[in-house]
Amino acid sequence: MGLTGGVWMARVPAAKAQAHLSDGTLGLALFAVPVGLVLGAGLAERLVDRVGSAILVRICGVGSCFVLAGPGLGRNLPELMAALFVIGVVSGTLDVSQNAQGVRVEAAYGRPVMTSMHACYSLGAIVGALAGGAFAWADVTLLPSLAAVGAVGAVIDGTAAPWLLPETSQTPETRQTPALHEPALSPQALPALITSVSPLPSAPRTRSPSSPRPAPRDAKRVRRLVLALGLLGICALVCEGAAGDWSAVYLRDNLGTSAGFAAVGFAAFSGTMTLGRGLGDRLIRRYGVVQVIRVCGVTATVGIAAALATPSPAVTVVGFAAFGAGLSIVVPQVFAAGGRADPVRPGSGLARVVGLGYAGMAAGPAVIGLVASRIGLRLALAILIAGAAWIVLAAPVISPRREPLDGAVEPGTVPDDDHRPPSRTGHRAA
């Protein structure tokens, strides 16, 4: 997903020229992607718990590689928008289903790995951007370059598909929550854990009679938790999107740097985000997910505040680098927590969290642009300080230790008011 997205971002100028678009109409065309992402996440909410994440990843993974060639066929605004909308829908469904699969893999693995998976996305985006730049340098036209990368991606997805974890028929009572605050299990214990991994359960219409239906109070609690996680995801994704859309503009127009130096700001942001995701799982195993997210929020807040407070371009670049490091772990852990939010329908909780985050990502840059037209870009970007600060305050909602449905204590979890760590086996003594 990162590979295909990265090559597309590098070839946006070619798509603009091919479709004969102005800057304004290009912005309208690009808006079709987040709209499709939101709808794709909504579609995944209906499908992932019914047909299973593994099947959706297989279909949408290869499908996203095929539809990548669509923008290469766009010769005008409507055609380009239609192609980008399809990419958004397929990618939104893929994102939810692959994160749902990631939650299951993390549970089977016995230690945090979700952030490392998102680091692979970041690495893929870097490789894709470099490949797209190479195609542009070699004067390869848009359609062949997108089709070539799409073919490579389809081979990768097709090769990896047999390794996905299939859904089984276990019920929510047997679900294990990965101990994000505990050390990794020994390799000897891994095979037994994999055989007992919690699956994504069936939809309510196919749930076994022994599976409990959530009481109204439980449903309300799940909705509140999903909303809290969605708000946290909105803050993180708005900050990420704003860094991509506005960092170079701020350095060029507000600080008067060259176009080449202006690009360094986003490069620093992307580099530290990739590095942070690569190290994130180790930090979470050692210090606990809530503590790490709080430190990340503080780092992001200080970084963006420093970037906006100084007239020095070099200090601003350092601030954007700290901003990327602070945001690096947040979104993967928000998505993972969304998959744990609803024990009866984990795919639904994940899809709602992802959908809310995408909605914020779609609206955030436009809101910042509107505010910037009234009070200036520097003050408008101060919105990001508030978003990063909210990450610090809302970090506890990511904790995997929650009260289960129907008041029963699930294996590996404890109620919210009990902060004692579970035993090494993941179970609490009576």
C-alpha positions in Angstrom: 0.0 0.0 0.0 2.9 2.4 0.8 4.6 1.5 -2.5 1.6 2.3 -4.7 0.7 5.4 -2.7 4.3 6.7 -2.9 4.7 6.3 -6.6 1.3 8.0 -7.2 2.3 11.0 -5.0 5.5 11.4 -7.0 3.6 11.3 -10.3 0.8 13.8 -9.4 2.4 16.6 -11.5 2.3 14.2 -14.6 -1.4 13.5 -13.9 -2.0 17.3 -13.6 -0.4 17.9 -17.0 -2.1 15.0 -18.7 -5.6 16.1 -17.5 -4.8 19.8 -18.2 -5.7 20.9 -14.7 -5.1 24.1 -12.8 -3.9 24.1 -9.2 -7.5 24.6 -8.1 -9.0 21.8 -10.1 -6.1 19.5 -9.1 -7.1 20.1 -5.5 -10.6 19.2 -6.3 -9.5 16.0 -8.0 -7.2 15.0 -5.1 -10.1 15.4 -2.7 -11.8 12.3 -4.3 -9.2 10.1 -2.6 -10.1 10.8 1.1 -13.8 10.8 0.2 -13.3 7.3 -1.2 -11.2 6.3 1.8 -14.1 7.2 4.1 -16.6 5.2 2.1 -14.2 2.3 1.8 -13.8 2.2 5.6 -17.6 2.2 5.9 -17.8 -0.7 3.4 -15.2 -2.6 5.4 -17.3 -2.2 8.6 -20.0 -4.2 7.0 -17.7 -6.9 5.5 -14.7 -7.5 7.7 -16.7 -9.4 10.4 -18.8 -11.2 7.9 -16.4 -12.5 5.3 -13.1 -12.2 7.3 -10.1 -9.9 7.1 -8.0 -12.5 5.3 -10.3 -12.7 2.3 -10.7 -8.9 2.1 -6.9 -8.4 2.2 -6.5 -10.8 -0.6 -9.1 -9.2 -2.8 -8.4 -5.5 -2.0 -4.6 -5.9 -1.9 -4.4 -7.2 -5.4 -7.3 -4.9 -6.5 -5.6 -1.8 -5.2 -2.6 -2.6 -7.4 -4.8 -3.0 -10.5 -6.7 0.2 -10.0 -3.5 2.2 -9.5 -3.3 2.4 -13.3 -6.6 4.3 -13.4 -5.2 7.8 -13.1 -3.0 7.0 -16.1 -6.1 6.9 -18.2 -7.6 10.2 -16.9 -7.5 12.8 -19.7 -9.8 15.3 -17.9 -11.1 16.2 -14.5 -14.1 13.8 -14.3 -12.0 10.8 -15.5 -9.2 11.6 -13.0 -11.7 12.1 -10.1 -13.4 8.8 -10.9 -10.1 6.9 -11.0 -9.0 8.5 -7.7 -12.3 7.8 -6.1 -12.0 4.1 -6.9 -8.5 4.0 -5.5 -9.8 5.6 -2.3 -12.6 3.1 -1.9 -10.4 0.1 -2.5 -7.6 1.5 -0.3 -10.0 2.3 2.5 -11.4 -1.2 2.6 -7.9 -2.6 2.4 -6.6 -0.4 5.2 -9.3 -1.6 7.6 -9.0 -5.2 6.7 -5.2 -5.3 6.8 -5.2 -3.6 10.2 -7.9 -6.1 11.4 -5.5 -8.9 10.3 -2.7 -7.0 12.0 -4.6 -7.1 15.3 -5.0 -10.8 15.0 -1.3 -11.3 14.1 -0.3 -9.2 17.1 -2.4 -11.3 19.4 -0.9 -14.5 17.9 2.6 -13.1 18.1 2.3 -12.3 21.8 3.9 -8.9 21.7 3.4 -5.6 20.0 4.1 -5.6 16.2 1.4 -3.2 14.8 3.7 -0.2 14.8 6.4 -2.1 12.9 3.8 -3.0 10.3 3.0 0.7 9.8 6.8 1.3 9.5 6.7 -1.0 6.5 4.1 1.2 5.0 6.3 4.2 5.5 9.3 2.4 4.0 7.1 1.4 1.0 6.0 5.0 0.5 9.7 6.1 0.4 10.6 3.4 -2.1 7.5 4.3 -4.2 8.3 8.0 -4.2 11.9 7.2 -5.3 10.6 5.0 -8.0 8.1 7.6 -9.2 10.9 10.2 -9.2 13.0 7.9 -11.3 10.2 7.4 -13.8 9.7 11.1 -14.1 13.5 11.7 -14.6 13.5 9.1 -17.3 10.5 10.7 -19.0 8.3 7.6 -18.7 4.7 8.5 -19.2 2.1 8.2 -16.4 0.3 5.1 -17.4 3.3 2.8 -17.9 4.9 3.9 -14.7 1.8 3.3 -12.6 1.1 0.0 -14.3 4.6 -1.2 -13.7 4.5 -0.5 -10.0 1.0 -1.9 -9.8 2.2 -5.2 -11.3 5.1 -5.4 -8.8 2.6 -4.8 -6.0 0.2 -7.4 -7.2 3.0 -10.0 -7.2 4.0 -9.0 -3.7 0.4 -9.2 -2.4 -0.3 -12.5 -4.2 2.8 -14.0 -2.7 2.1 -12.9 0.8 -1.6 -13.9 0.8 -1.2 -17.6 1.8 0.5 -16.5 5.0 -2.5 -14.6 6.3 -4.3 -15.9 9.4 -7.6 -17.6 8.5 -10.7 -17.0 10.6 -11.9 -19.8 12.8 -15.0 -20.4 14.9 -14.0 -19.4 18.4 -16.3 -17.2 20.4 -15.5 -13.9 22.1 -15.0 -15.6 25.5 -11.8 -17.1 24.3 -10.4 -13.9 23.0 -6.9 -13.0 24.1 -5.7 -9.4 24.2 -2.0 -8.8 23.5 -0.2 -7.7 26.6 1.2 -4.5 25.2 2.9 -3.8 28.6 4.5 -7.2 28.9 7.7 -8.7 27.5 7.5 -11.0 24.6 6.5 -14.6 25.1 9.2 -17.3 24.7 9.5 -18.9 21.2 8.5 -22.2 22.8 5.1 -20.8 23.8 4.4 -19.3 20.4 2.9 -22.4 18.6 0.4 -23.0 21.4 -0.6 -19.3 21.4 -1.1 -19.3 17.7 -3.5 -22.2 17.9 -5.6 -20.4 20.5 -5.5 -16.9 18.9 -8.7 -15.0 19.0 -10.4 -14.7 15.6 -12.6 -12.0 14.2 -16.0 -13.3 15.2 -18.9 -13.7 12.8 -21.5 -11.0 12.4 -24.5 -11.0 14.8 -26.7 -13.1 12.5 -24.2 -16.0 12.5 -23.0 -15.8 16.1 -23.3 -19.0 18.1 -26.0 -19.2 20.8 -23.3 -19.2 23.5 -21.9 -15.9 22.3 -23.3 -13.1 24.5 -25.1 -10.2 23.0 -23.8 -6.9 24.3 -26.1 -5.2 26.9 -27.3 -1.7 26.2 -24.8 -0.3 28.7 -22.0 -2.2 27.0 -23.0 -0.9 23.6 -22.9 2.6 24.9 -19.5 2.1 26.4 -18.2 0.7 23.1 -19.6 3.7 21.3 -18.0 6.1 23.7 -14.7 4.3 23.4 -14.9 4.3 19.6 -15.7 8.0 19.6 -12.8 8.8 21.9 -10.4 6.7 19.7 -11.8 8.3 16.6 -11.2 11.8 18.0 -7.6 10.8 18.8 -7.2 9.4 15.3 -8.6 12.7 13.8 -6.0 14.7 15.7 -3.1 12.5 14.7 -4.2 12.3 11.0 -4.9 16.0 10.7 -1.4 16.6 12.0 0.1 14.1 9.6 -1.9 15.5 6.6 -1.0 19.1 7.5 2.7 18.3 7.6 2.5 16.8 4.2 0.4 19.6 2.7 1.7 22.7 4.4 5.3 22.2 5.7 7.0 23.1 2.3 4.6 25.9 1.8 5.3 27.4 5.2 9.1 27.1 4.7 8.9 28.7 1.2 6.3 31.4 1.7 6.6 32.3 5.4 10.4 31.8 6.0 11.6 32.7 2.4 13.6 29.5 1.8 14.3 28.0 -1.7 12.0 25.4 -3.1 14.7 22.7 -2.6 15.2 23.6 1.0 11.4 23.8 1.6 11.1 20.1 0.6 13.6 19.2 3.4 11.0 19.9 6.0 8.6 17.1 4.9 11.6 14.8 4.2 12.7 15.3 7.8 9.1 14.7 9.0 8.8 11.5 7.0 12.2 10.2 8.0 11.7 10.5 11.7 8.2 9.1 11.4 9.6 6.0 9.7 12.3 5.6 12.3 9.9 6.1 15.2 7.6 3.4 13.8 10.6 1.0 13.5 11.4 1.5 17.2 7.9 1.9 18.5 7.1 -1.7 19.4 10.3 -2.0 21.4 9.4 1.1 23.4 5.9 -0.1 24.0 7.1 -3.5 25.3 9.5 -1.8 27.7 7.5 1.2 29.0 3.8 0.5 28.2 1.6 1.9 25.4 0.0 4.7 27.3 3.3 6.1 28.6 4.9 5.9 25.2 1.9 7.7 23.6 2.1 10.5 26.2 5.7 11.0 25.5 5.0 11.0 21.8 2.3 13.6 22.3 4.7 15.9 24.2 7.4 15.4 21.6 5.0 16.3 18.8 3.6 19.3 20.7 7.1 20.7 21.5 8.3 20.0 17.9 5.5 21.8 16.1 5.5 24.7 18.6 9.2 25.2 18.0 8.8 25.0 14.3 6.2 27.8 14.3 7.9 30.0 17.0 11.3 30.5 15.3 12.2 32.5 12.2 15.2 30.1 11.6 14.5 27.6 8.7 17.0 25.2 10.2 15.3 25.1 13.6 11.9 24.8 11.8 13.2 21.7 10.0 14.3 20.2 13.3 10.9 21.0 14.7 9.1 19.2 11.9 11.5 16.2 12.5 10.4 16.1 16.2 6.8 16.5 15.1 7.2 13.4 12.9 8.8 11.4 15.6 6.1 12.3 18.0 3.3 11.3 15.7 4.9 8.1 14.4 3.4 5.6 16.9 0.0 7.2 17.5 -2.0 6.2 14.5 -0.9 2.5 14.5 -1.8 2.2 18.2 -5.1 4.0 17.7 -6.0 1.6 14.9 -5.0 -1.4 17.1 -7.1 -0.1 20.0 -10.0 0.3 17.6 -9.7 -3.4 16.7 -10.0 -4.2 20.5 -12.8 -1.7 21.2 -15.7 -4.0 20.4 -15.1 -7.6 21.6 -18.2 -8.8 19.7 -17.5 -7.1 16.4 -13.8 -6.0 16.3 -13.9 -5.2 12.6 -16.7 -2.8 13.1 -14.9 -0.9 15.9 -11.7 -0.7 13.8 -13.6 0.5 10.7 -15.4 3.3 12.6 -12.1 4.5 14.1 -10.4 4.5 10.7 -13.4 6.2 9.1 -13.4 9.0 11.6 -9.7 9.4 11.2 -10.0 9.6 7.4 -12.8 12.1 7.7 -10.5 14.3 9.7 -7.7 13.8 7.3 -10.0 14.9 4.4 -11.3 18.0 6.2 -8.2 19.1 8.1 -6.0 20.6 5.3 -9.0 22.4 3.9 -9.8 23.9 7.3 -6.3 25.0 7.8 -6.2 26.6 4.4 -9.5 28.5 5.2 -8.2 29.7 8.5 -4.9 30.7 6.9 -6.7 32.9 4.4 -8.0 34.9 7.3 -5.2 35.0 9.9 -2.1 33.8 8.1 -0.5 30.3 7.8 1.6 30.6 10.9 -1.3 31.1 13.2 -3.5 28.6 11.3 -0.9 25.9 11.9 -1.1 26.6 15.6 -4.2 24.3 15.3 -1.7 21.5 15.2 -0.3 22.4 18.6 -3.8 21.8 20.1 -4.1 18.5 18.2 -0.8 17.3 19.4 -1.6 18.4 23.0 -4.8 16.4 22.9 -2.8 13.2 22.2 -1.1 13.7 25.6 -4.4 14.1 27.4 -6.3 11.3 25.6 -3.5 8.7 25.6 -5.2 6.5 28.3 -8.0 5.5 25.9 -5.5 3.4 24.0 -4.8 1.1 26.9 -5.7 -2.5 26.1 -6.8 -3.1 29.7 -10.5 -2.7 29.6 -13.7 -4.0 31.3 -15.1 -6.7 29.0 -18.7 -7.0 27.9 -21.2 -8.4 30.4 -18.9 -7.7 33.3 -16.8 -10.8 32.9 -13.0 -10.4 33.0 -11.5 -11.5 29.7 -8.2 -13.3 29.7 -5.3 -10.9 29.6 -7.4 -7.9 30.6 -8.4 -6.1 33.8 -11.1 -3.5 34.5 -10.2 0.1 34.0 -10.0 0.8 37.7 -7.5 -1.9 38.3 -4.0 -0.9 37.1 -2.1 -3.9 38.4 -0.2 -5.6 35.6 -1.4 -9.2 34.7 0.7 -12.2 35.3 3.3 -13.4 32.7 0.8 -15.9 31.4 -1.7 -13.1 30.7 -4.3 -14.3 33.3 -5.3 -12.8 36.6 -5.3 -14.9 39.7 -8.7 -15.1 41.5 
